[in-house]
Amino acid sequence: MKFSRFYLGCVNDVLKPSWHWAKIKGILFYIFLVTLPLGRRKILAQLTNGFDEYETIFLYISDILLVFFLLVSFREIWQFIVARKKEVWFFSLLIFFFASIISVGLAALPWLALINLLRLTLLILMAFGVGAGIRSGWINVRAVFLILIFLGVFEAVLGFSQFALQKNIGLSFMGEPYLPRLVTSIAPAGVPAGIAKIDLYGGKLIRAYGTFPHPNILAAFLLLSLTSLFYFWVRNTFKWRVFFYAGVGRKMSKEFWIYAARELLLGIGIFMVSLGLLFTFSRAAWLVAMGLFIAFSIFTFLKRESRRQAVKLFFLCLAVGYILSVNFGVLMASRAHISLKEPAVTYRFRYNEVAFEIIKNHPLGIGIGNQVIYSVKNQLYQKFDMRALWAWQPVHNIYLLMASEIGVLGLLAFLSFVFILVFQVLRNFSLEAITALSLLGVLLLLGLTDHFLWTLQPGRIMLWLVIGFVLGLNKKTNP
């Protein structure tokens, strides 16, 4: 009898909605987050003749886990939407979403537009789910930052290994791209045109990819990991006054050794992720990283309780930068200067011209996900002297790309949505809010020079994941 009552009590505890479903939703989200860097995918359909990245429908592991996450958290997502439907930011997001829907009817490939609209819908719902989970407590922001750190360190080590070996290391089951070994380090013909590389003394070196489809995407992810490391560094405080009052010559407390161990591990993590970031050779990411550590140090310095750690973070980053420049200065110098004549720069200007041409003729957009196929069919790439097939890529600016595909109104709605959220979250001057805004700022700045936040699976997830963080930490909205 006693055993049966004990058994029934255990079953009731497990089945309590306050514990059971919250645990399931949280764990499922964390598993989904771990799949973010995994580039393993299956082709479902090719909408044009021959393979093209931007006219092909893929299924990712993260797609399956995302759908499961949305299903188990649908009730909380719906409640989150209902509670905030009168917010100004929600109205802006609604206009952005309707502009995306309207653009489907204007698309050259309606099926491609529908698939992209479906992905956008799922990601917006994911952002609501993340916001609801943070508000309800079944998504722990610190746990998310910790996962980003572990993934970032892994990707940094993998990227360093790829650069050192100048080839992939055999993790294709995780989505690692194929990187052919160079025949010789001084043979430019040894690297295919589609592989990202740097020029060094007349030769070519392959940049670090990690498990991402391009080094620039790896760089963006490493910046998210670096920001998460900054967060834990600033949180790692110790009451030095109590320590000294206890007597300088006495045995050091357990708390001190824990503090010192955490600081050592975090310092090593910051160095490793910075090293991985260096070997992506993403100049935009390098500049954003410098701005990140300066801004993060300043904003956290304004908080009295984190002032000491903010100063230490500033000097730690200077030391890391000095060590990297001394040991890898030759490699960095090959990318440190920017010439208006190099293809990476001139082509970005030409992509912008393509975007302006589309916006001028189609202010309502030409269909979400359809910019590349529209430009090919209307010979816009040829018009702006981009005749090589590898150059037929999306506009390398997510804001101009949005305006091209979903119209000027859609872009303005997205920008107003982001600005309103940032303005509201700035009032919540917690360390978590500062970190979330830093993550968002990093991605929005990278969006000025690249397209992956709008066109590729890992980039899209990163963007809407961070927006979800901001929604969850927005104390201005209803509880």
Residue pairs with C-beta under 8 A, 6 or more apart in sequence:
13 19
14 20
21 72
22 136
22 137
22 138
23 138
24 72
25 69
25 72
25 73
25 76
25 133
25 138
25 139
26 133
26 138
26 139
26 140
28 65
28 68
28 69
28 72
29 69
29 73
29 129
29 130
29 133
29 139
30 143
30 144
30 147
31 65
32 62
32 65
32 66
32 68
32 69
33 144
33 147
33 148
33 465
34 147
34 151
35 60
35 61
35 62
35 65
36 62
36 151
36 221
36 458
36 461
36 462
36 465
37 151
37 155
37 174
37 175
37 210
37 211
37 212
37 221
37 458
38 60
38 61
38 62
38 174
38 175
38 211
39 60
39 174
39 175
39 176
39 177
39 211
39 212
39 213
39 457
39 458
40 60
40 61
40 172
40 173
40 174
40 175
41 58
41 59
41 60
41 61
41 175
41 457
42 58
42 59
43 56
43 57
43 58
44 57
44 58
44 59
45 56
45 57
46 52
46 55
46 56
46 57
47 55
47 56
47 57
47 109
47 111
47 112
48 55
48 109
48 373
52 372
52 392
53 213
54 369
54 372
54 373
54 393
54 394
54 455
55 109
55 112
55 372
55 373
57 112
57 115
58 457
60 457
62 457
62 461
63 122
63 457
66 122
66 126
67 122
69 126
69 129
70 77
70 122
70 125
70 126
70 129
73 129
73 132
73 133
76 129
76 132
76 133
76 136
77 125
77 128
77 129
77 132
79 132
80 128
80 129
80 131
80 132
80 135
81 90
81 128
83 477
83 478
84 90
84 477
84 478
87 477
87 478
88 420
89 416
89 417
89 420
89 421
89 424
89 477
92 413
92 414
92 416
92 417
92 420
93 124
93 413
93 414
93 417
95 409
95 410
95 413
96 406
96 410
96 413
96 414
96 417
97 120
97 121
97 124
99 365
99 406
99 407
99 409
99 410
99 413
100 117
100 120
100 368
100 406
100 410
101 117
102 364
102 365
102 406
102 407
103 113
103 364
103 365
103 366
103 367
103 368
103 405
103 406
103 407
103 410
104 110
104 113
104 114
104 117
104 367
104 368
106 362
106 364
106 365
106 366
106 367
107 113
107 366
107 367
107 368
107 369
107 370
108 366
108 367
108 370
108 373
108 374
108 377
109 367
109 369
109 370
109 373
110 367
112 367
112 369
112 370
112 373
113 367
113 368
113 369
113 370
115 369
116 368
116 369
117 368
119 457
119 460
120 368
120 460
123 460
123 461
123 463
123 464
124 464
126 461
126 464
126 465
126 468
127 464
127 465
127 467
127 468
127 471
128 468
128 471
129 468
130 139
130 465
130 468
130 469
130 471
130 472
131 468
131 469
131 471
131 472
131 474
132 472
133 139
133 472
134 141
134 468
134 469
134 471
134 472
134 473
135 472
135 479
139 472
141 432
141 436
141 469
141 472
141 473
142 232
144 469
145 228
145 231
145 232
145 435
146 228
146 232
148 224
148 225
148 228
149 225
149 228
149 229
149 232
149 269
151 221
151 225
152 221
152 222
152 224
152 225
152 226
152 228
152 229
152 269
152 273
152 276
153 225
153 269
153 272
153 273
155 210
155 211
155 212
155 218
155 221
155 222
155 225
155 276
156 210
156 222
156 225
156 272
156 273
156 275
156 276
156 277
157 272
157 276
158 169
158 171
158 176
158 208
158 210
158 211
159 208
159 209
159 210
159 215
159 218
159 222
159 276
159 279
159 280
160 208
160 275
160 276
160 279
161 169
162 168
162 169
162 179
162 206
162 208
162 209
162 210
162 279
163 205
163 206
163 207
163 208
163 279
165 181
166 179
166 181
166 182
166 185
166 205
166 206
167 179
167 180
167 181
167 206
168 176
168 177
168 178
168 179
168 209
169 176
170 176
171 211
172 178
174 211
175 211
175 212
176 209
176 210
176 211
177 209
177 211
177 212
177 213
179 195
179 206
179 209
180 190
180 191
180 192
180 195
182 190
182 191
182 204
182 205
182 206
183 190
184 190
184 203
185 203
185 204
185 205
186 201
186 202
186 203
187 203
187 204
188 202
188 203
188 204
190 204
191 197
191 204
191 206
193 388
193 390
194 390
195 206
196 206
196 207
196 209
196 214
196 215
196 216
196 281
197 204
197 205
197 206
197 207
198 204
198 205
198 207
198 281
198 331
198 334
198 335
199 334
200 330
200 331
200 334
205 331
207 215
207 279
207 280
207 281
208 215
208 218
208 276
208 279
208 280
208 281
209 215
209 218
210 218
210 221
210 276
212 218
212 221
212 458
213 456
213 458
214 452
214 456
215 280
215 281
215 282
216 280
216 282
216 284
216 285
216 446
216 450
216 452
217 452
217 456
217 458
217 459
218 276
218 280
219 277
219 280
219 282
219 284
219 285
219 446
220 285
220 442
220 443
220 446
220 452
220 453
220 459
220 462
221 458
221 462
222 273
222 276
222 277
222 280
222 285
223 277
223 285
223 288
223 289
223 292
223 442
223 446
224 439
224 442
224 443
224 462
224 466
225 273
226 270
226 273
226 274
226 277
226 289
226 292
227 292
227 296
227 435
227 438
227 439
227 442
228 435
229 266
229 269
229 270
229 273
230 270
230 292
230 293
230 296
230 313
230 435
230 438
231 431
231 432
231 435
232 262
232 266
233 263
233 266
233 267
233 270
233 309
233 312
233 313
233 316
234 296
234 300
234 306
234 309
234 310
234 313
234 431
235 306
235 309
235 431
236 259
236 262
236 263
236 266
236 309
237 259
237 305
237 306
237 308
237 309
238 255
238 256
238 259
240 308
243 252
243 253
243 256
246 253
267 316
270 316
270 317
270 320
271 320
271 323
274 289
274 320
274 321
274 324
275 324
277 285
277 286
277 289
278 286
278 324
278 328
278 331
278 332
281 331
281 334
281 335
283 335
283 336
283 338
284 445
284 446
284 448
284 449
284 450
285 446
286 335
288 442
288 445
288 446
290 321
291 445
292 438
292 441
292 442
293 313
293 314
293 317
294 314
295 438
295 441
296 310
296 313
296 434
296 435
296 438
297 310
297 311
297 313
297 314
297 317
298 310
299 434
299 438
300 306
300 307
300 309
300 310
300 313
300 431
300 434
301 307
301 310
301 311
302 429
303 310
303 429
303 431
306 431
324 332
325 332
338 345
339 345
340 346
347 386
347 391
347 396
348 396
348 397
348 449
350 384
350 385
350 386
351 393
351 394
351 395
351 396
351 397
352 395
352 396
352 397
352 400
353 384
354 375
354 380
354 381
354 384
354 395
354 404
355 371
355 395
355 397
355 400
355 401
355 403
355 404
356 400
357 380
357 383
358 366
358 371
358 374
358 375
358 380
358 404
359 400
359 403
359 404
359 408
362 404
362 407
363 407
363 408
364 407
364 408
364 409
365 403
365 404
365 405
365 406
365 407
365 410
366 374
366 404
366 405
367 374
367 405
368 405
368 406
369 405
369 455
370 405
371 394
371 395
371 401
371 404
371 405
372 392
372 393
372 394
374 380
375 381
375 392
376 392
381 387
381 391
381 392
386 392
393 451
394 401
394 451
394 454
394 455
395 401
395 404
395 451
396 449
396 450
396 451
397 447
397 448
397 449
397 450
397 451
398 447
398 448
398 450
398 451
398 453
398 454
399 411
399 415
399 447
399 448
401 451
401 454
401 455
402 410
402 411
402 414
402 454
403 410
403 411
418 440
418 444
418 467
421 467
421 470
421 471
421 474
422 437
422 440
422 470
424 474
424 475
424 476
424 477
425 433
425 436
425 437
425 470
425 473
425 474
425 475
425 476
426 433
426 437
427 475
427 476
428 473
428 474
428 475
428 476
430 473
432 473
433 473
436 466
436 469
436 470
436 473
437 470
439 466
439 469
440 466
440 467
440 469
440 470
443 453
443 462
443 463
443 466
446 453
447 453
447 454
452 458
452 459
453 459
453 460
453 462
453 463
454 460
454 463
471 477
